[in-house]
Every structure is written in C-alpha cells, then in structure tokens.
C-alpha cells in the first residue's frame, strides 16, 4: 500500500538514480543548463556542455563535474 503521506518521509527518494527518473529523457531544465555550463567552464571541459542532452544526462554530468571540482 502506498504511503498516504509521502512527505512524511522526505528523504525516501532524495537520491534517485537519474536513469530511473520518470522524466529523465525530457530536455534538461534551464537551471541544469546554466549550472552545467558554469561547471564545465570551471573544470576547463567545455565539451561537457551540450544543449541537447536529457535531464538525466545533465544530472550525471553535473555530478561528475562537481566531484572533479571537489564540490560534493
């Protein structure tokens, strides 16, 4: 039975794998695009930024760049 009050467990889905997101194949959001562009420039990896990637792929690239830059 599904929890009638999903917000009563706010951390249950805090860390979901982007590959299983329902909307993962949607285009990345504007916020993701901005953050990914900034991180890719800071990491000197401009090729990491690609306007045509999905939300899930953007999330993975952001996580990788944050790790590289020591921002996790």
N, C-alpha and C positions, 0 to 999 in steps of 0.2 A: 504494500500500500504506500502510495506517495505521501510524503510529508505535507500536511495541510498548511504548514507554516514554514516554507523553505528558508525564510530569512532568519529563522531561529537557529540555523546552523550556517552562519555567514562564511565560514572557511571551508565548507564541504567541497566547493567547486572553485576555490581560489586559484588552484594550479592545474588547469586542464591542458592536456597536450593539444597544441594547435591543429594537429592532424585529425582530431575528432570533433572540432568545433562544427556546429551545425552551419554557421555562416562562414566557415573558413575559406571557401572558394570565392566569396564575394571580393570585390576590389578592396584594396587596403583603404583605410579611412584617411581623411586629411591629416588628422593628428599623427597617425602612423607615418605617413609620407614625410611630414615635417621632421619628426624625430629621427627617422631613418636617414634622411638627407643630412641632418646635423651630425649624427653619429658617424656616418660614412666619411664625411669630411674630416672630423676629428681623428678618425683612425687612418686617414690617408688611403682609404679604399673607396674611391668614387664609384667604381663599378658595382659596388654592393647595392647602390640605389638604382631602382628600376621602377618607373611609374606604373608598369603594367602587372605587377605581382599581386597575389591574393593577400587577404588579411592574415591568413595562417603563415604564409611565407614571409611576410613583413615581420610578423612577431618573432619568427625564428631568427631572421637576420638581425633584428634589434637585440635579441638576447645574446647572440654571438658577438656582436659589436660591443655591447655593454660588458661582457666578460673580458673581451680583449682589452678594453679601456679601463678595466678594474672598477666598473660602476655597479656591480651587482650588490 
